[in-house]
């Protein structure tokens, strides 16, 4: 799942310059995750990634190995944490604040 999500992230955000993630990137990231994970798991993962990484951060992962490694580690951590129902509830609160 991690490799698929990273591939989707890398292929689909290069054309937008905004600070926020474009809706297409959000949807494609979710869809890629949802092929192997559950809906609530993927919603949690995508929300957390959006909260941690700006769109500019995501673009930086293409050219900066440290940024790319940070993204990989965040995906791994959130995949595990998003299994916990309390973490998912906290994530929903973050999403509502945004």
C-alpha positions in Angstrom: 0.0 0.0 0.0 2.8 2.4 0.9 4.4 2.1 -2.5 1.2 2.6 -4.3 0.3 5.7 -2.3 3.7 7.2 -2.9 3.5 6.5 -6.6 0.1 8.2 -6.8 1.4 11.1 -4.8 4.4 11.6 -7.0 2.6 11.3 -10.3 -0.4 13.5 -9.6 0.7 16.7 -8.0 3.3 18.1 -10.3 1.0 20.5 -12.2 -0.6 22.5 -9.4 1.1 25.5 -7.6 -1.4 26.1 -4.7 -0.5 25.7 -1.1 -3.5 23.3 -0.4 -3.7 19.9 -1.9 -5.8 20.0 -5.1 -9.0 18.0 -4.9 -7.8 15.6 -7.6 -4.7 14.7 -5.5 -6.8 14.1 -2.4 -9.1 11.9 -4.3 -6.4 9.9 -6.1 -4.5 9.5 -2.9 -7.6 8.2 -1.2 -8.5 5.9 -4.1 -5.0 4.5 -4.2 -5.1 3.8 -0.5 -8.6 2.4 -0.7 -7.5 -0.4 -3.1 -5.7 -2.1 -0.2 -7.0 -0.4 2.9 -10.4 0.4 4.4 -12.3 3.6 3.8 -11.9 5.0 7.4 -8.2 4.0 7.4 -7.6 5.8 4.1 -9.6 8.9 5.2 -7.5 9.1 8.3 -4.2 8.6 6.4 -5.0 11.3 3.8 -6.3 13.8 6.4 -3.1 13.3 8.4 -0.9 13.7 5.4 -2.7 16.9 4.4 -2.4 18.2 8.0 1.4 17.5 8.1 2.5 18.3 4.5 1.6 21.3 2.4 1.3 20.9 -1.3 4.7 22.7 -1.5 6.1 20.1 0.9 4.8 17.3 -1.4 6.4 18.9 -4.4 9.7 19.1 -2.5 9.6 15.3 -2.0 10.4 14.9 -5.8 13.8 16.6 -5.5 14.8 16.4 -1.9 15.7 12.9 -0.5 15.2 14.1 3.1 11.7 15.4 2.3 10.9 12.1 0.5 12.1 10.1 3.5 10.0 12.2 5.8 6.9 11.5 3.7 7.6 7.8 3.7 8.0 7.7 7.5 4.8 9.7 7.9 2.9 7.2 5.7 4.2 4.3 7.7 3.4 5.9 11.1 0.0 7.1 10.1 -0.9 3.7 8.6 -0.3 2.1 12.0 -1.8 4.9 14.0 -4.9 5.1 11.8 -5.9 1.6 12.9 -6.6 3.0 16.4 -10.2 4.3 16.8 -9.2 7.1 19.1 -6.6 8.4 16.6 -9.3 8.3 14.0 -11.6 10.4 16.2 -8.8 12.9 16.8 -8.2 13.0 13.0 -11.9 13.8 12.4 -11.6 16.7 14.8 -8.6 18.0 12.9 -10.5 17.7 9.6 -13.4 19.7 11.0 -11.1 22.4 12.2 -9.7 22.8 8.7 
